[in-house]
Amino acid sequence: MLANKRHLFDIPEDVAYFNCAYMSPLSKQTTAAGIEGLCRKSTPWQMTSEDFFTESAYLKKLFAKLVNTKSDNIAIIPSASYGLAIAARNITLSRGQKILVLEDQFPSNIYCWQKLAADSGAVIEVVDTPADRDWTRAVLDRIDDTVGLAALANNHWADGGFIDLVQIGSALRAVGAKLVLDVTQSLGALPLDIQAVQPDFLIVAAYKWLLSPYSIGMMYVAPHQQDGEPIEYNWLNRAGSENFAGLVNYQADYQPGATRFDMGQRANFALLPAAISALEQILDWDPANIYETLGQINKRIAEQASAIGLTSPPEEFRAKHFLGLESPGGFPADLLDSLAAQKIFVSIRGNSLRITPHLYNTQQDCDRLLNALENLLGANK
């Protein structure tokens, strides 16, 4: 297990923040990197044309290392929905083919597929929440030669139910189906190997488990998808864009690899340094270590929560970094406000009280959370 890292974050001692799945705090180091980057624009005469390329290339290198691929396969995007729109634009389905999604899946990973289904005649097929909470088996049981695409995550965003993407990726390839992943609620805390999963597209917004600023994300594009169509046509992605004096010599060709899918103004001088700082820290800690450490925190919370009548998906079927607690009678409407009044922060998504700690959470935080839940829920029995 990793040692506690609270000293690296600007979190007051009286705040118990269990809401990384909503939005992570920035570390002090990442905040400083972002401020320094922002201040660079106060002296633009010191910025060179090379600055439009070097940081973005380094960020791609770090992200590629995180997911075990080449940096040429990475694009920089502003949001998960942006990357998912690119994926939907570049996948062709036939009338009657199925698009597998999870019940109560995050809407950004639904709307683009509804549009693709409407345009192509494909059919959205929802995998219902399994009674035993084994999402992997539930998805595998729905894969056959009528499936053209599965749009999934590594864990369910509401209750943390785990989805084995290695098994599912293999099953989809066997029937010639595509795999698109939104791993915003896992990557950075739950290890993922592109070589093992082999998705067609993998998308992540970086402001949650990648501990990065809002409005930046990354996307993996498989090599066989890299001659596709972007959703915007910006100058920086075109061949020869390093030569600022020659930009009026318009180019039909793109920069190599997944760069054609980069967002406009990818060279964001405040966001990129901050995201770089965050990824360097995550790689130093190692997602495998983060995952096991958060798993121990959530295991203790789940065990103690059961004593006050709260349940969670079986340990073997939930992602370790993510805990969804449920109450037989549901939760009081004012529960989150009551917890926030005590400076304890969690979320409710669907039927789940979502507990998503990180390395800054202490045993004192856990004790405060459990004591507050016992007092508040006991008062409502």
C-alpha positions in Angstrom: 0.0 0.0 0.0 1.0 3.6 -0.6 1.5 6.0 2.2 -1.1 8.7 2.7 -0.5 11.7 0.4 -2.8 14.3 2.0 0.2 16.7 2.5 0.5 17.0 -1.3 -3.1 18.4 -1.5 -4.6 21.6 -0.2 -7.4 19.9 1.8 -8.2 21.3 5.2 -8.1 18.8 8.1 -11.8 19.2 8.8 -12.8 18.2 5.2 -13.5 14.6 4.4 -13.6 14.5 0.6 -14.8 11.1 -0.8 -15.9 12.5 -4.2 -13.1 11.9 -6.7 -15.6 10.4 -9.1 -17.3 13.8 -9.2 -14.2 15.9 -9.5 -10.7 15.4 -8.1 -8.8 18.1 -6.3 -5.6 19.3 -7.9 -2.4 18.6 -6.0 -0.4 21.6 -4.9 2.2 20.7 -7.5 -0.3 20.5 -10.3 -1.9 23.8 -9.3 1.5 25.5 -9.3 2.3 24.1 -12.8 -1.0 25.4 -14.1 -0.5 28.8 -12.6 3.0 29.0 -14.0 1.8 27.9 -17.4 -1.0 30.5 -17.4 1.4 33.3 -16.5 3.6 32.5 -19.5 1.0 34.2 -21.7 1.6 37.5 -19.8 4.9 37.6 -21.7 4.0 36.1 -25.2 7.1 37.5 -26.8 9.0 34.8 -24.9 6.9 32.0 -26.5 8.2 30.3 -29.6 6.5 28.3 -32.3 8.1 25.1 -30.8 6.0 25.7 -27.7 2.9 24.8 -29.7 4.2 21.2 -30.1 6.6 20.2 -27.3 4.2 20.0 -24.3 1.4 18.3 -26.2 3.9 15.7 -27.5 5.2 15.1 -23.9 1.6 14.8 -22.6 0.9 12.2 -25.2 4.1 10.3 -24.3 3.1 10.2 -20.6 -0.5 9.0 -21.4 0.8 6.4 -23.8 3.0 5.0 -21.1 0.0 4.9 -18.7 -2.0 2.7 -21.1 0.9 0.8 -22.8 0.8 2.1 -26.3 2.7 4.4 -28.7 2.3 8.2 -28.4 1.4 8.3 -32.1 -1.9 6.6 -31.1 -3.0 9.4 -28.7 -5.0 12.5 -29.4 -5.7 15.4 -27.0 -9.4 16.2 -26.5 -11.4 18.7 -24.4 -14.0 16.3 -23.0 -15.2 12.7 -23.1 -18.2 13.7 -25.3 -15.8 15.1 -27.9 -13.9 11.9 -28.2 -17.0 9.8 -28.2 -18.4 12.0 -31.1 -15.2 11.2 -33.0 -15.7 7.5 -32.4 -19.3 7.6 -33.5 -18.4 9.5 -36.6 -15.9 6.9 -37.7 -17.8 3.7 -37.0 -20.1 2.3 -39.7 -22.9 0.0 -38.7 -25.6 -1.8 -40.7 -29.3 -1.8 -40.3 -30.3 -4.1 -37.5 -26.8 -4.4 -35.9 -26.8 -4.0 -32.1 -25.0 -1.4 -30.0 -24.5 -2.8 -26.5 -24.6 -0.3 -23.6 -25.1 -0.7 -19.9 -28.3 0.1 -18.1 -28.0 3.7 -16.6 -24.8 4.3 -18.5 -23.4 7.8 -18.4 -25.3 10.0 -20.9 -22.3 11.2 -22.9 -21.7 7.5 -23.8 -25.4 7.1 -24.9 -26.4 10.2 -26.9 -23.8 9.7 -29.7 -24.9 6.1 -30.1 -28.5 7.1 -30.3 -27.6 9.4 -33.2 -25.6 6.7 -34.9 -28.4 4.2 -34.5 -31.0 6.7 -35.9 -28.7 7.4 -38.9 -27.7 3.8 -39.7 -30.7 1.7 -38.6 -28.7 0.0 -35.9 -30.4 -0.8 -32.6 -29.4 0.2 -29.1 -29.5 -2.9 -26.8 -29.3 -2.2 -23.1 -27.6 -4.8 -20.8 -29.7 -4.8 -17.7 -28.2 -4.5 -14.2 -27.5 -8.1 -13.3 -29.0 -9.4 -10.1 -25.7 -10.9 -9.0 -23.9 -7.7 -10.0 -21.6 -9.6 -12.4 -21.5 -7.0 -15.2 -18.8 -9.0 -17.1 -20.9 -12.1 -17.5 -24.0 -10.0 -18.3 -22.2 -8.3 -21.2 -20.6 -11.5 -22.4 -24.0 -13.3 -22.5 -25.3 -10.6 -24.9 -22.4 -10.8 -27.4 -23.2 -12.6 -30.6 -22.8 -12.0 -34.4 -25.6 -9.5 -34.4 -23.5 -7.1 -32.3 -21.7 -4.4 -34.2 -20.4 -2.3 -31.3 -20.1 -2.3 -27.6 -19.8 1.1 -25.9 -18.7 0.5 -22.3 -16.6 1.5 -19.3 -14.2 -0.3 -17.0 -16.7 0.1 -14.2 -20.2 1.4 -13.8 -20.2 5.1 -13.0 -23.0 4.8 -10.3 -22.1 1.8 -8.2 -18.6 0.9 -9.3 -19.5 -2.5 -10.8 -16.4 -3.9 -12.5 -16.3 -4.9 -16.2 -13.5 -7.2 -17.4 -12.5 -5.5 -20.6 -9.9 -8.1 -21.6 -12.6 -10.8 -21.7 -15.1 -8.6 -23.4 -12.6 -7.3 -25.9 -11.7 -10.8 -27.0 -15.4 -11.8 -27.3 -16.2 -8.8 -29.5 -13.2 -9.3 -31.8 -14.4 -12.9 -32.3 -17.6 -11.7 -33.8 -16.1 -8.7 -35.7 -17.6 -6.1 -33.4 -16.1 -2.7 -32.4 -15.2 -1.7 -28.8 -15.4 2.0 -27.6 -14.5 2.8 -24.1 -15.2 5.8 -21.8 -12.8 5.2 -18.9 -13.2 8.6 -17.3 -14.4 6.8 -14.1 -11.4 4.5 -13.8 -8.2 5.4 -15.6 -5.5 6.7 -13.3 -6.7 4.5 -10.4 -7.6 1.2 -12.2 -4.8 -0.1 -14.4 -5.5 -0.7 -18.1 -3.4 -2.2 -20.8 -4.3 -1.3 -24.4 -2.5 -4.3 -25.7 -4.6 -6.6 -23.6 -8.0 -4.9 -24.2 -7.5 -3.8 -27.9 -10.3 -1.2 -28.1 -11.0 0.7 -31.3 -11.3 4.0 -29.3 -10.6 4.7 -25.7 -11.6 8.1 -24.2 -11.0 9.7 -20.9 -11.8 13.1 -19.4 -8.9 13.9 -17.1 -10.5 15.9 -14.3 -11.5 12.9 -12.2 -9.0 10.0 -11.6 -6.3 11.5 -13.6 -6.2 14.4 -11.1 -6.0 17.0 -13.8 -7.8 20.2 -14.7 -11.3 20.4 -16.2 -11.6 20.7 -20.0 -8.8 18.4 -21.0 -8.7 14.7 -21.8 -7.0 12.1 -24.0 -8.1 9.6 -26.5 -6.5 6.4 -27.9 -7.2 5.7 -31.5 -6.3 2.2 -32.8 -4.0 2.4 -35.9 -6.7 0.9 -38.1 -9.0 3.9 -37.3 -6.4 6.6 -37.8 -7.3 7.5 -41.4 -10.8 8.6 -40.2 -12.6 11.9 -40.2 -12.1 14.5 -37.4 -14.9 16.6 -36.1 -13.0 19.9 -36.6 -10.5 21.1 -39.1 -7.8 23.0 -37.3 -4.5 24.2 -38.7 -2.3 22.6 -36.0 -3.1 19.0 -37.1 -2.1 19.5 -40.7 1.2 18.5 -42.3 3.8 21.1 -42.1 2.1 23.2 -39.4 5.4 23.6 -37.6 6.3 26.2 -40.3 4.2 29.2 -39.2 5.4 31.3 -42.2 4.0 28.7 -44.6 0.6 28.2 -43.1 -1.1 29.8 -46.1 0.2 26.9 -48.2 -2.9 24.9 -47.3 -2.4 21.2 -46.8 -4.7 18.3 -47.4 -2.5 15.9 -45.5 -2.6 15.5 -41.7 0.2 15.1 -39.1 0.8 11.3 -38.6 -1.1 9.0 -36.3 -4.0 10.1 -34.2 -3.0 13.8 -34.3 -5.7 14.5 -36.8 -8.2 14.1 -34.0 -6.6 16.6 -31.7 -8.8 19.4 -30.5 -8.2 23.0 -31.7 -5.9 25.0 -29.4 -4.5 21.7 -28.0 -1.4 23.7 -27.0 -3.2 25.1 -24.0 -0.4 26.8 -22.0 -2.2 26.4 -18.6 -4.0 23.1 -18.9 -1.1 21.1 -20.5 1.5 21.8 -17.8 -1.0 20.9 -15.1 -2.0 17.7 -16.8 1.6 16.8 -17.3 2.3 17.3 -13.6 -0.6 15.1 -12.7 0.3 12.3 -15.1 3.9 12.3 -13.9 2.7 11.9 -10.3 0.3 9.1 -11.2 3.0 7.2 -13.1 5.3 7.7 -10.1 2.8 6.3 -7.7 1.8 3.6 -10.3 -1.9 2.9 -10.9 -1.6 -0.6 -9.6 -0.4 0.7 -6.3 -3.1 3.3 -6.2 -5.8 0.7 -7.0 -4.7 -1.6 -4.2 -4.5 1.2 -1.7 -7.9 2.6 -2.5 -9.2 -1.0 -2.5 -8.2 -1.4 1.1 -9.8 1.9 2.1 -13.1 1.0 0.4 -13.0 -2.6 1.8 -12.9 -1.2 5.3 -15.7 1.2 4.6 -17.9 -1.5 3.1 -17.4 -3.8 6.0 -18.2 -1.2 8.6 -21.1 0.2 6.5 -22.7 -3.2 6.5 -23.1 -3.0 10.3 -25.4 0.0 9.9 -27.5 -1.8 7.2 -25.8 -0.6 4.0 -25.0 -3.0 1.3 -22.6 -2.9 -1.7 -21.9 -5.1 -4.7 -19.9 -8.2 -3.9 -16.2 -7.5 -3.6 -15.3 -9.7 -6.6 -17.7 -7.8 -8.8 -16.8 -4.2 -7.9 -13.9 -2.0 -8.9 -11.6 -1.5 -5.9 -11.3 2.2 -6.2 -15.1 2.8 -6.3 -17.8 1.9 -3.7 -21.5 2.1 -4.2 -23.5 1.8 -0.9 -27.2 1.0 -1.0 -29.9 1.3 1.6 -33.0 -1.0 1.5 -35.3 2.0 1.9 -33.3 4.4 -0.1 -31.5 7.5 1.2 -33.1 10.6 2.7 -33.4 13.5 0.3 -31.4 15.7 2.5 -28.5 13.3 3.2 -25.9 15.0 1.0 -26.7 18.4 2.4 -26.5 17.0 6.0 -23.1 15.4 5.3 -21.9 18.5 3.5 -22.8 20.6 6.6 -20.3 18.4 8.5 -17.8 18.9 5.6 -18.1 15.3 4.4 -18.5 15.1 0.7 -19.9 12.1 -1.3 -22.4 11.7 -4.2 -25.6 9.9 -4.9 -26.0 8.4 -8.4 -29.0 6.2 -9.1 -29.6 4.1 -6.0 -26.0 4.3 -4.9 -24.3 6.4 -2.3 -21.0 6.8 -4.2 -17.9 6.6 -2.0 -14.8 7.4 -4.1 -11.7 8.2 -2.0 -8.1 8.8 -3.1 -4.7 8.8 -1.5 -5.5 12.0 0.4 -8.1 10.3 2.5 -7.2 9.4 6.1 -8.5 7.0 8.7 -10.0 10.0 10.4 -11.9 10.8 7.3 -13.3 7.3 7.1 -14.3 7.4 10.8 -16.1 10.7 10.3 -18.0 9.4 7.3 -19.1 6.2 9.0 -20.1 7.9 12.2 -22.1 10.5 10.3 -23.9 7.9 8.2 -24.8 5.9 11.3 -26.2 9.0 13.1 -28.1 10.4 10.0 -29.5 7.1 8.8 -30.3 5.9 12.3 -32.3 9.0 12.9 -34.4 8.2 9.8 -35.2 4.6 10.7 
